[in-house]
């Protein structure tokens, strides 16, 4: 529920939207990005990483500004591809899951 609330707050189109998105996607002093949370938790708290991936995917799909800000940093593309690969491996481990189309936004 917190990530859904975060997503809705990030999608509010006002003069502060860019700053909110930058804080979540680029971090700040002592503040992790969503990609940092995904990377840190994918070993022991896969569910948290999955929900962060879902939030990030929804944000990048719904908001062109977020997509622009996210992919301004070339390191994000590399880290995003790693996160998508991790997610694909996790989903393949689930019984009954078959996919031929990985998520690509970049």
N, C-alpha and C positions, 0 to 999 in steps of 0.2 A: 504493500500500500504506500510506503514512503517513496519508492521510486516512481510510482504512478503520479503521486502528488508533485514530485520534482519535475517530471515530464510536463505536466500541465502548467507549472510555474514557468518553465523554460519556454513554453510555446506562447506565452502572453506577449502580444505584439505591442510593445510600448518603448519608450526611450531607453529603458534599462535592459531590454532583451539581450542586446549584444554583450553587455557586461556580465550578465548572469550566465550566458552560454560560454563565454570565455573562461569564467571561473570554473565551471564544471569540466570543460574540455581541455583547458590549458593549465588548470590548477593555480596555485599561488603559494605564498609563504606558508609552509606547514599545511598545505591543502593538497590532497590527492585528486587526480583526475579519475574519471570513470575507468579509463584504461589501466590506471595504476591499481585500482580496486580489483579489476578483473584479473590482472596478472598476479597480484598478491594472494588472492583467494582461490585460484583455480585448482590448487593441489588439495587443500583440505576443506574448503567450503565451496564446492562446485555450484551449489544452488545459488549462492550469492553472486558468483561470477556470471552464471546464466542470466539472472535477473538484471544485472548491470548491462550485459550484452543486449538483452531485449530492450531495455530503456534506451541505450545508445542507438540501436538500430531504428527504433521508432522515432527518436529525435532526428537522426540524420535523414530519414525518409520523409518526415513531415515538415522539416524546416530547412529551406535552402541556405539560410544564413548560418545555421549550425554546420551544415555540410561544408560550406565555404571555409568557416573558421577551423573546422576539424582538419581538413586536408591542406590548409596553409602550411602546416608543419609536416615535412616529408617523413619524419620519424613516425608520425601517427599512422601513415599508410602501412608501413612495415609492421608496426605493433598491431594494427587492426587485422592484417592478414594472418598474423600469428594467433590472434584471439579467435578468428573465424576457423582456422585449422583446428585449434583446441576444441571448439564447440562441435565441429564436424566429427571429431574422434569420440567425443562424449555421446553424441547422438547415435553414432554407429554402434556403441556398446549397448544401447537400449534395444530390447527385443521388439521386433516388428517394425523398426524404423528403416526406411530405405530412401535415400535421396541421391539424385544425380545433379542437383543444382545448388552449389554452395552460395552463400550470401556474399554479394559483391556490391559495394557502394562507391568505390573509389575509381 
